[in-house]
Amino acid sequence: MNWYIKVLSNYANFSGRARRKEYWMFFLFNFVIALVIGFITGFIGGVLQQGTSISNVAAVIYNLAVLLPSLAVAVRRMHDSGRSGWWILLPIVNLVILCLDSEPGDNKYGQNPKIDEAPKTMGAAG
């Protein structure tokens, strides 16, 4: 859940890099939340005999709320692989790039985020 919150709090940042884990964990939580919203609103709509109208409104509101953070994390993910954010406009190529590992070391978009999260090792006691 921390990955989801991290992306939402960084919602309008299109610069920098995002790890594969950050992108896919956001995608997973986004998918699960959308399923839960769909199930709940579908159930309520069925009970109230409203059909899918409640479900459609809730889906549109949620999708609009996460549109900008989704685009931002996708662009940062492209940057992590050393490519421009414009690559998200090519659906099949974009999916392949999203699955690739980070570009090792620093690139023109910033420092490798894996280095920032690497566990700190303690020196040997002498």
SEZA-903066 format. One record per atom (N, C-alpha, C, CB): atom name; x, y, z; residue in one letter; residue number from 1. Coordinates in nm, 2 decimals, always signed. Glycine has a CB too. Layout:
BEGIN
  a      u      v      w r   k
 CA      X      Y      Z a NUM
...
This chain:
BEGIN
  a      u      v      w r   k
  N  +0.08  -0.12  +0.00 m   1
 CA  +0.00  +0.00  +0.00 m   1
  C  +0.09  +0.13  +0.00 m   1
 CB  -0.09  +0.00  +0.12 m   1
  N  +0.21  +0.12  +0.06 n   2
 CA  +0.30  +0.23  +0.06 n   2
  C  +0.33  +0.28  -0.08 n   2
 CB  +0.42  +0.20  +0.14 n   2
  N  +0.35  +0.18  -0.17 w   3
 CA  +0.38  +0.22  -0.31 w   3
  C  +0.27  +0.30  -0.37 w   3
 CB  +0.41  +0.09  -0.40 w   3
  N  +0.15  +0.26  -0.35 y   4
 CA  +0.03  +0.34  -0.40 y   4
  C  +0.02  +0.48  -0.34 y   4
 CB  -0.10  +0.26  -0.36 y   4
  N  +0.04  +0.49  -0.21 i   5
 CA  +0.04  +0.62  -0.15 i   5
  C  +0.16  +0.71  -0.20 i   5
 CB  +0.05  +0.61  +0.01 i   5
  N  +0.27  +0.64  -0.22 k   6
 CA  +0.39  +0.72  -0.27 k   6
  C  +0.36  +0.78  -0.40 k   6
 CB  +0.51  +0.62  -0.27 k   6
  N  +0.30  +0.70  -0.49 v   7
 CA  +0.27  +0.75  -0.63 v   7
  C  +0.17  +0.86  -0.62 v   7
 CB  +0.22  +0.64  -0.72 v   7
  N  +0.07  +0.85  -0.54 l   8
 CA  -0.04  +0.95  -0.52 l   8
  C  +0.02  +1.08  -0.46 l   8
 CB  -0.15  +0.90  -0.43 l   8
  N  +0.11  +1.07  -0.37 s   9
 CA  +0.17  +1.19  -0.31 s   9
  C  +0.27  +1.26  -0.41 s   9
 CB  +0.24  +1.15  -0.18 s   9
  N  +0.31  +1.18  -0.51 n  10
 CA  +0.41  +1.24  -0.61 n  10
  C  +0.33  +1.25  -0.74 n  10
 CB  +0.53  +1.14  -0.62 n  10
  N  +0.20  +1.29  -0.73 y  11
 CA  +0.11  +1.28  -0.84 y  11
  C  +0.14  +1.36  -0.97 y  11
 CB  -0.02  +1.31  -0.80 y  11
  N  +0.21  +1.47  -0.95 a  12
 CA  +0.23  +1.56  -1.07 a  12
  C  +0.38  +1.57  -1.10 a  12
 CB  +0.17  +1.70  -1.04 a  12
  N  +0.46  +1.48  -1.05 n  13
 CA  +0.60  +1.48  -1.08 n  13
  C  +0.63  +1.40  -1.20 n  13
 CB  +0.68  +1.44  -0.95 n  13
  N  +0.66  +1.46  -1.31 f  14
 CA  +0.69  +1.39  -1.43 f  14
  C  +0.84  +1.38  -1.46 f  14
 CB  +0.63  +1.45  -1.55 f  14
  N  +0.92  +1.42  -1.36 s  15
 CA  +1.07  +1.42  -1.37 s  15
  C  +1.12  +1.31  -1.28 s  15
 CB  +1.14  +1.55  -1.35 s  15
  N  +1.24  +1.26  -1.30 g  16
 CA  +1.30  +1.16  -1.22 g  16
  C  +1.27  +1.02  -1.27 g  16
 CB  +1.24  +1.18  -1.08 g  16
  N  +1.29  +0.92  -1.18 r  17
 CA  +1.28  +0.78  -1.22 r  17
  C  +1.19  +0.71  -1.12 r  17
 CB  +1.42  +0.72  -1.23 r  17
  N  +1.12  +0.61  -1.17 a  18
 CA  +1.04  +0.52  -1.09 a  18
  C  +1.08  +0.37  -1.12 a  18
 CB  +0.89  +0.54  -1.11 a  18
  N  +1.11  +0.30  -1.01 r  19
 CA  +1.14  +0.16  -1.03 r  19
  C  +1.03  +0.08  -1.08 r  19
 CB  +1.18  +0.10  -0.89 r  19
  N  +1.06  -0.04  -1.14 r  20
 CA  +0.96  -0.13  -1.19 r  20
  C  +0.86  -0.17  -1.07 r  20
 CB  +1.03  -0.26  -1.24 r  20
  N  +0.92  -0.19  -0.96 k  21
 CA  +0.83  -0.23  -0.84 k  21
  C  +0.73  -0.12  -0.81 k  21
 CB  +0.92  -0.26  -0.72 k  21
  N  +0.78  +0.00  -0.81 e  22
 CA  +0.69  +0.12  -0.78 e  22
  C  +0.57  +0.12  -0.88 e  22
 CB  +0.77  +0.25  -0.78 e  22
  N  +0.61  +0.11  -1.01 y  23
 CA  +0.50  +0.11  -1.11 y  23
  C  +0.40  +0.00  -1.10 y  23
 CB  +0.57  +0.11  -1.25 y  23
  N  +0.45  -0.12  -1.09 w  24
 CA  +0.37  -0.24  -1.09 w  24
  C  +0.29  -0.25  -0.96 w  24
 CB  +0.45  -0.36  -1.12 w  24
  N  +0.34  -0.21  -0.85 m  25
 CA  +0.26  -0.21  -0.73 m  25
  C  +0.15  -0.11  -0.73 m  25
 CB  +0.36  -0.19  -0.60 m  25
  N  +0.18  +0.01  -0.79 f  26
 CA  +0.07  +0.11  -0.81 f  26
  C  -0.03  +0.05  -0.90 f  26
 CB  +0.13  +0.24  -0.86 f  26
  N  +0.01  -0.01  -1.01 f  27
 CA  -0.08  -0.07  -1.10 f  27
  C  -0.17  -0.18  -1.03 f  27
 CB  -0.01  -0.14  -1.22 f  27
  N  -0.11  -0.27  -0.95 l  28
 CA  -0.18  -0.37  -0.88 l  28
  C  -0.29  -0.31  -0.78 l  28
 CB  -0.09  -0.46  -0.80 l  28
  N  -0.24  -0.22  -0.70 f  29
 CA  -0.34  -0.16  -0.61 f  29
  C  -0.45  -0.08  -0.68 f  29
 CB  -0.27  -0.07  -0.51 f  29
  N  -0.41  -0.01  -0.79 n  30
 CA  -0.51  +0.06  -0.87 n  30
  C  -0.62  -0.04  -0.92 n  30
 CB  -0.44  +0.14  -0.98 n  30
  N  -0.57  -0.15  -0.97 f  31
 CA  -0.66  -0.25  -1.03 f  31
  C  -0.75  -0.31  -0.92 f  31
 CB  -0.58  -0.37  -1.09 f  31
  N  -0.69  -0.34  -0.80 v  32
 CA  -0.77  -0.40  -0.69 v  32
  C  -0.88  -0.30  -0.64 v  32
 CB  -0.68  -0.44  -0.58 v  32
  N  -0.84  -0.17  -0.63 i  33
 CA  -0.93  -0.07  -0.58 i  33
  C  -1.04  -0.05  -0.68 i  33
 CB  -0.86  +0.06  -0.56 i  33
  N  -1.01  -0.05  -0.81 a  34
 CA  -1.11  -0.04  -0.92 a  34
  C  -1.21  -0.16  -0.91 a  34
 CB  -1.05  -0.03  -1.06 a  34
  N  -1.16  -0.28  -0.89 l  35
 CA  -1.25  -0.40  -0.88 l  35
  C  -1.34  -0.39  -0.76 l  35
 CB  -1.16  -0.53  -0.86 l  35
  N  -1.29  -0.34  -0.64 v  36
 CA  -1.37  -0.33  -0.52 v  36
  C  -1.48  -0.22  -0.54 v  36
 CB  -1.28  -0.29  -0.40 v  36
  N  -1.44  -0.11  -0.60 i  37
 CA  -1.54  +0.00  -0.63 i  37
  C  -1.64  -0.06  -0.73 i  37
 CB  -1.47  +0.12  -0.69 i  37
  N  -1.60  -0.13  -0.83 g  38
 CA  -1.70  -0.19  -0.92 g  38
  C  -1.79  -0.29  -0.86 g  38
 CB  -1.62  -0.25  -1.04 g  38
  N  -1.74  -0.37  -0.77 f  39
 CA  -1.82  -0.47  -0.70 f  39
  C  -1.92  -0.40  -0.61 f  39
 CB  -1.73  -0.57  -0.62 f  39
  N  -1.87  -0.31  -0.53 i  40
 CA  -1.96  -0.25  -0.43 i  40
  C  -2.07  -0.17  -0.50 i  40
 CB  -1.88  -0.15  -0.34 i  40
  N  -2.03  -0.08  -0.60 t  41
 CA  -2.13  +0.00  -0.67 t  41
  C  -2.22  -0.09  -0.75 t  41
 CB  -2.06  +0.10  -0.75 t  41
  N  -2.17  -0.20  -0.81 g  42
 CA  -2.26  -0.29  -0.88 g  42
  C  -2.36  -0.35  -0.79 g  42
 CB  -2.18  -0.39  -0.95 g  42
  N  -2.32  -0.39  -0.67 f  43
 CA  -2.41  -0.45  -0.57 f  43
  C  -2.51  -0.35  -0.53 f  43
 CB  -2.33  -0.51  -0.45 f  43
  N  -2.47  -0.23  -0.49 i  44
 CA  -2.56  -0.13  -0.45 i  44
  C  -2.66  -0.10  -0.56 i  44
 CB  -2.49  +0.00  -0.40 i  44
  N  -2.61  -0.08  -0.68 g  45
 CA  -2.69  -0.06  -0.80 g  45
  C  -2.80  -0.17  -0.82 g  45
 CB  -2.61  -0.04  -0.92 g  45
  N  -2.76  -0.29  -0.80 g  46
 CA  -2.85  -0.40  -0.81 g  46
  C  -2.96  -0.40  -0.71 g  46
 CB  -2.77  -0.53  -0.81 g  46
  N  -2.92  -0.37  -0.59 v  47
 CA  -3.01  -0.37  -0.48 v  47
  C  -3.11  -0.25  -0.50 v  47
 CB  -2.94  -0.35  -0.34 v  47
  N  -3.07  -0.14  -0.54 l  48
 CA  -3.15  -0.02  -0.57 l  48
  C  -3.22  -0.02  -0.70 l  48
 CB  -3.07  +0.10  -0.55 l  48
  N  -3.20  -0.13  -0.78 q  49
 CA  -3.26  -0.14  -0.91 q  49
  C  -3.21  -0.02  -1.01 q  49
 CB  -3.41  -0.14  -0.91 q  49
  N  -3.09  +0.02  -0.99 q  50
 CA  -3.04  +0.13  -1.07 q  50
  C  -2.95  +0.08  -1.19 q  50
 CB  -2.96  +0.23  -0.98 q  50
  N  -2.93  -0.05  -1.20 g  51
 CA  -2.85  -0.10  -1.30 g  51
  C  -2.70  -0.06  -1.28 g  51
 CB  -2.90  -0.05  -1.44 g  51
  N  -2.64  -0.02  -1.39 t  52
 CA  -2.50  +0.02  -1.39 t  52
  C  -2.47  +0.17  -1.38 t  52
 CB  -2.43  -0.04  -1.51 t  52
  N  -2.57  +0.25  -1.36 s  53
 CA  -2.55  +0.39  -1.36 s  53
  C  -2.46  +0.44  -1.24 s  53
 CB  -2.68  +0.46  -1.36 s  53
  N  -2.48  +0.38  -1.13 i  54
 CA  -2.40  +0.42  -1.01 i  54
  C  -2.26  +0.37  -1.03 i  54
 CB  -2.46  +0.36  -0.88 i  54
  N  -2.25  +0.25  -1.08 s  55
 CA  -2.11  +0.19  -1.11 s  55
  C  -2.04  +0.27  -1.21 s  55
 CB  -2.13  +0.05  -1.15 s  55
  N  -2.10  +0.32  -1.31 n  56
 CA  -2.03  +0.40  -1.42 n  56
  C  -1.99  +0.53  -1.36 n  56
 CB  -2.13  +0.42  -1.54 n  56
  N  -2.07  +0.60  -1.28 v  57
 CA  -2.03  +0.72  -1.23 v  57
  C  -1.91  +0.71  -1.13 v  57
 CB  -2.15  +0.79  -1.15 v  57
  N  -1.92  +0.61  -1.05 a  58
 CA  -1.81  +0.58  -0.95 a  58
  C  -1.68  +0.55  -1.03 a  58
 CB  -1.84  +0.47  -0.86 a  58
  N  -1.69  +0.47  -1.13 a  59
 CA  -1.57  +0.43  -1.21 a  59
  C  -1.51  +0.56  -1.28 a  59
 CB  -1.60  +0.33  -1.32 a  59
  N  -1.59  +0.64  -1.33 v  60
 CA  -1.54  +0.76  -1.40 v  60
  C  -1.47  +0.85  -1.30 v  60
 CB  -1.66  +0.84  -1.47 v  60
  N  -1.53  +0.87  -1.18 i  61
 CA  -1.47  +0.96  -1.08 i  61
  C  -1.34  +0.90  -1.03 i  61
 CB  -1.57  +0.97  -0.96 i  61
  N  -1.33  +0.77  -1.01 y  62
 CA  -1.20  +0.71  -0.96 y  62
  C  -1.10  +0.72  -1.07 y  62
 CB  -1.23  +0.57  -0.92 y  62
  N  -1.14  +0.69  -1.20 n  63
 CA  -1.04  +0.70  -1.31 n  63
  C  -0.99  +0.84  -1.33 n  63
 CB  -1.10  +0.64  -1.43 n  63
  N  -1.07  +0.94  -1.32 l  64
 CA  -1.02  +1.07  -1.33 l  64
  C  -0.93  +1.11  -1.22 l  64
 CB  -1.14  +1.17  -1.34 l  64
  N  -0.96  +1.06  -1.10 a  65
 CA  -0.88  +1.09  -0.98 a  65
  C  -0.73  +1.03  -0.99 a  65
 CB  -0.94  +1.04  -0.85 a  65
  N  -0.72  +0.92  -1.05 v  66
 CA  -0.59  +0.85  -1.06 v  66
  C  -0.52  +0.87  -1.20 v  66
 CB  -0.60  +0.71  -1.03 v  66
  N  -0.59  +0.95  -1.29 l  67
 CA  -0.53  +0.96  -1.43 l  67
  C  -0.39  +1.03  -1.42 l  67
 CB  -0.63  +1.05  -1.51 l  67
  N  -0.38  +1.15  -1.36 l  68
 CA  -0.26  +1.22  -1.35 l  68
  C  -0.15  +1.14  -1.28 l  68
 CB  -0.28  +1.35  -1.28 l  68
  N  -0.17  +1.08  -1.16 p  69
 CA  -0.07  +1.00  -1.10 p  69
  C  -0.03  +0.88  -1.19 p  69
 CB  -0.12  +0.95  -0.97 p  69
  N  -0.12  +0.82  -1.26 s  70
 CA  -0.09  +0.71  -1.35 s  70
  C  +0.01  +0.75  -1.46 s  70
 CB  -0.21  +0.64  -1.40 s  70
  N  -0.02  +0.86  -1.52 l  71
 CA  +0.06  +0.91  -1.63 l  71
  C  +0.20  +0.95  -1.57 l  71
 CB  +0.00  +1.04  -1.69 l  71
  N  +0.20  +1.01  -1.46 a  72
 CA  +0.33  +1.06  -1.40 a  72
  C  +0.42  +0.94  -1.37 a  72
 CB  +0.31  +1.14  -1.27 a  72
  N  +0.36  +0.83  -1.31 v  73
 CA  +0.45  +0.72  -1.27 v  73
  C  +0.49  +0.64  -1.40 v  73
 CB  +0.37  +0.62  -1.18 v  73
  N  +0.41  +0.64  -1.50 a  74
 CA  +0.44  +0.58  -1.63 a  74
  C  +0.56  +0.65  -1.70 a  74
 CB  +0.32  +0.57  -1.72 a  74
  N  +0.55  +0.78  -1.69 v  75
 CA  +0.66  +0.86  -1.75 v  75
  C  +0.79  +0.84  -1.67 v  75
 CB  +0.62  +1.01  -1.75 v  75
  N  +0.78  +0.84  -1.54 r  76
 CA  +0.90  +0.82  -1.46 r  76
  C  +0.96  +0.68  -1.48 r  76
 CB  +0.87  +0.84  -1.31 r  76
  N  +0.87  +0.58  -1.51 r  77
 CA  +0.91  +0.45  -1.54 r  77
  C  +0.99  +0.44  -1.67 r  77
 CB  +0.79  +0.35  -1.54 r  77
  N  +0.94  +0.52  -1.77 m  78
 CA  +1.01  +0.53  -1.90 m  78
  C  +1.15  +0.59  -1.87 m  78
 CB  +0.93  +0.61  -2.00 m  78
  N  +1.16  +0.69  -1.79 h  79
 CA  +1.28  +0.76  -1.76 h  79
  C  +1.38  +0.66  -1.69 h  79
 CB  +1.26  +0.88  -1.67 h  79
  N  +1.33  +0.57  -1.61 d  80
 CA  +1.41  +0.47  -1.54 d  80
  C  +1.48  +0.38  -1.64 d  80
 CB  +1.33  +0.39  -1.44 d  80
  N  +1.41  +0.35  -1.75 s  81
 CA  +1.47  +0.27  -1.86 s  81
  C  +1.56  +0.35  -1.96 s  81
 CB  +1.37  +0.19  -1.93 s  81
  N  +1.57  +0.48  -1.93 g  82
 CA  +1.66  +0.56  -2.02 g  82
  C  +1.59  +0.62  -2.14 g  82
 CB  +1.77  +0.48  -2.06 g  82
  N  +1.45  +0.62  -2.14 r  83
 CA  +1.38  +0.66  -2.25 r  83
  C  +1.29  +0.78  -2.22 r  83
 CB  +1.29  +0.55  -2.31 r  83
  N  +1.25  +0.85  -2.32 s  84
 CA  +1.16  +0.97  -2.30 s  84
  C  +1.03  +0.92  -2.26 s  84
 CB  +1.15  +1.05  -2.43 s  84
  N  +0.95  +1.01  -2.19 g  85
 CA  +0.82  +0.98  -2.14 g  85
  C  +0.72  +0.96  -2.26 g  85
 CB  +0.77  +1.08  -2.05 g  85
  N  +0.75  +1.02  -2.37 w  86
 CA  +0.66  +1.01  -2.49 w  86
  C  +0.64  +0.86  -2.53 w  86
 CB  +0.72  +1.09  -2.60 w  86
  N  +0.73  +0.77  -2.49 w  87
 CA  +0.71  +0.63  -2.53 w  87
  C  +0.58  +0.57  -2.47 w  87
 CB  +0.83  +0.55  -2.48 w  87
  N  +0.52  +0.63  -2.38 i  88
 CA  +0.39  +0.58  -2.32 i  88
  C  +0.28  +0.59  -2.43 i  88
 CB  +0.35  +0.65  -2.20 i  88
  N  +0.30  +0.66  -2.53 l  89
 CA  +0.20  +0.67  -2.64 l  89
  C  +0.20  +0.55  -2.73 l  89
 CB  +0.22  +0.80  -2.72 l  89
  N  +0.30  +0.47  -2.72 l  90
 CA  +0.30  +0.35  -2.81 l  90
  C  +0.27  +0.22  -2.72 l  90
 CB  +0.45  +0.33  -2.87 l  90
  N  +0.14  +0.18  -2.73 p  91
 CA  +0.09  +0.08  -2.63 p  91
  C  +0.18  -0.05  -2.62 p  91
 CB  -0.04  +0.04  -2.67 p  91
  N  +0.21  -0.12  -2.73 i  92
 CA  +0.27  -0.25  -2.72 i  92
  C  +0.42  -0.23  -2.68 i  92
 CB  +0.27  -0.33  -2.86 i  92
  N  +0.49  -0.14  -2.74 v  93
 CA  +0.63  -0.11  -2.71 v  93
  C  +0.63  -0.06  -2.56 v  93
 CB  +0.68  +0.00  -2.80 v  93
  N  +0.54  +0.02  -2.52 n  94
 CA  +0.53  +0.07  -2.39 n  94
  C  +0.52  -0.04  -2.28 n  94
 CB  +0.41  +0.17  -2.37 n  94
  N  +0.44  -0.14  -2.31 l  95
 CA  +0.43  -0.25  -2.22 l  95
  C  +0.56  -0.33  -2.20 l  95
 CB  +0.32  -0.35  -2.27 l  95
  N  +0.63  -0.35  -2.31 v  96
 CA  +0.76  -0.42  -2.31 v  96
  C  +0.86  -0.33  -2.22 v  96
 CB  +0.82  -0.44  -2.45 v  96
  N  +0.87  -0.20  -2.25 i  97
 CA  +0.96  -0.12  -2.18 i  97
  C  +0.92  -0.12  -2.03 i  97
 CB  +0.96  +0.03  -2.23 i  97
  N  +0.80  -0.12  -1.99 l  98
 CA  +0.76  -0.11  -1.85 l  98
  C  +0.80  -0.24  -1.78 l  98
 CB  +0.61  -0.10  -1.84 l  98
  N  +0.83  -0.35  -1.85 c  99
 CA  +0.87  -0.47  -1.79 c  99
  C  +1.02  -0.48  -1.78 c  99
 CB  +0.82  -0.59  -1.86 c  99
  N  +1.10  -0.40  -1.85 l 100
 CA  +1.24  -0.40  -1.85 l 100
  C  +1.30  -0.35  -1.72 l 100
 CB  +1.30  -0.32  -1.97 l 100
  N  +1.42  -0.40  -1.69 d 101
 CA  +1.49  -0.35  -1.57 d 101
  C  +1.54  -0.21  -1.58 d 101
 CB  +1.61  -0.45  -1.53 d 101
  N  +1.57  -0.15  -1.47 s 102
 CA  +1.62  -0.01  -1.47 s 102
  C  +1.75  -0.01  -1.55 s 102
 CB  +1.65  +0.03  -1.33 s 102
  N  +1.78  +0.11  -1.60 e 103
 CA  +1.91  +0.14  -1.66 e 103
  C  +2.01  +0.15  -1.54 e 103
 CB  +1.91  +0.27  -1.75 e 103
  N  +2.12  +0.07  -1.55 p 104
 CA  +2.21  +0.07  -1.43 p 104
  C  +2.28  +0.21  -1.42 p 104
 CB  +2.32  -0.04  -1.45 p 104
  N  +2.30  +0.25  -1.29 g 105
 CA  +2.37  +0.37  -1.27 g 105
  C  +2.28  +0.49  -1.29 g 105
 CB  +2.49  +0.39  -1.35 g 105
  N  +2.34  +0.61  -1.29 d 106
 CA  +2.26  +0.73  -1.32 d 106
  C  +2.24  +0.75  -1.47 d 106
 CB  +2.34  +0.86  -1.26 d 106
  N  +2.13  +0.82  -1.50 n 107
 CA  +2.11  +0.85  -1.64 n 107
  C  +2.07  +1.00  -1.65 n 107
 CB  +2.00  +0.76  -1.71 n 107
  N  +2.03  +1.05  -1.76 k 108
 CA  +2.00  +1.19  -1.77 k 108
  C  +1.88  +1.23  -1.70 k 108
 CB  +1.99  +1.23  -1.92 k 108
  N  +1.80  +1.13  -1.65 y 109
 CA  +1.68  +1.16  -1.57 y 109
  C  +1.70  +1.16  -1.42 y 109
 CB  +1.57  +1.07  -1.61 y 109
  N  +1.82  +1.12  -1.38 g 110
 CA  +1.84  +1.12  -1.24 g 110
  C  +1.92  +0.99  -1.19 g 110
 CB  +1.72  +1.13  -1.16 g 110
  N  +1.93  +0.98  -1.06 q 111
 CA  +2.00  +0.87  -1.00 q 111
  C  +1.91  +0.75  -1.00 q 111
 CB  +2.04  +0.90  -0.85 q 111
  N  +1.97  +0.63  -1.01 n 112
 CA  +1.90  +0.50  -1.01 n 112
  C  +1.82  +0.49  -0.87 n 112
 CB  +1.99  +0.38  -1.03 n 112
  N  +1.69  +0.47  -0.88 p 113
 CA  +1.62  +0.46  -0.75 p 113
  C  +1.65  +0.33  -0.67 p 113
 CB  +1.47  +0.46  -0.78 p 113
  N  +1.70  +0.23  -0.74 k 114
 CA  +1.74  +0.11  -0.67 k 114
  C  +1.85  +0.13  -0.57 k 114
 CB  +1.78  +0.00  -0.76 k 114
  N  +1.94  +0.23  -0.60 i 115
 CA  +2.05  +0.26  -0.52 i 115
  C  +2.00  +0.33  -0.39 i 115
 CB  +2.15  +0.35  -0.59 i 115
  N  +1.90  +0.41  -0.40 d 116
 CA  +1.84  +0.48  -0.29 d 116
  C  +1.78  +0.39  -0.19 d 116
 CB  +1.74  +0.58  -0.33 d 116
  N  +1.73  +0.27  -0.23 e 117
 CA  +1.66  +0.18  -0.15 e 117
  C  +1.74  +0.06  -0.11 e 117
 CB  +1.53  +0.14  -0.21 e 117
  N  +1.87  +0.06  -0.15 a 118
 CA  +1.95  -0.06  -0.12 a 118
  C  +1.98  -0.06  +0.04 a 118
 CB  +2.09  -0.05  -0.19 a 118
  N  +1.98  -0.18  +0.09 p 119
 CA  +2.00  -0.19  +0.24 p 119
  C  +2.14  -0.15  +0.27 p 119
 CB  +1.97  -0.33  +0.29 p 119
  N  +2.15  -0.08  +0.38 k 120
 CA  +2.28  -0.03  +0.43 k 120
  C  +2.35  -0.15  +0.50 k 120
 CB  +2.26  +0.09  +0.53 k 120
  N  +2.48  -0.17  +0.46 t 121
 CA  +2.55  -0.28  +0.53 t 121
  C  +2.64  -0.22  +0.63 t 121
 CB  +2.63  -0.36  +0.42 t 121
  N  +2.66  -0.29  +0.74 m 122
 CA  +2.74  -0.24  +0.85 m 122
  C  +2.88  -0.29  +0.83 m 122
 CB  +2.69  -0.29  +0.99 m 122
  N  +2.98  -0.21  +0.86 g 123
 CA  +3.12  -0.25  +0.84 g 123
  C  +3.16  -0.36  +0.94 g 123
 CB  +3.21  -0.13  +0.86 g 123
  N  +3.26  -0.43  +0.91 a 124
 CA  +3.30  -0.54  +1.00 a 124
  C  +3.37  -0.48  +1.12 a 124
 CB  +3.40  -0.63  +0.93 a 124
  N  +3.33  -0.54  +1.24 a 125
 CA  +3.39  -0.49  +1.36 a 125
  C  +3.53  -0.54  +1.37 a 125
 CB  +3.31  -0.55  +1.49 a 125
  N  +3.62  -0.45  +1.42 g 126
 CA  +3.76  -0.49  +1.41 g 126
  C  +3.82  -0.49  +1.54 g 126
 CB  +3.83  -0.39  +1.33 g 126
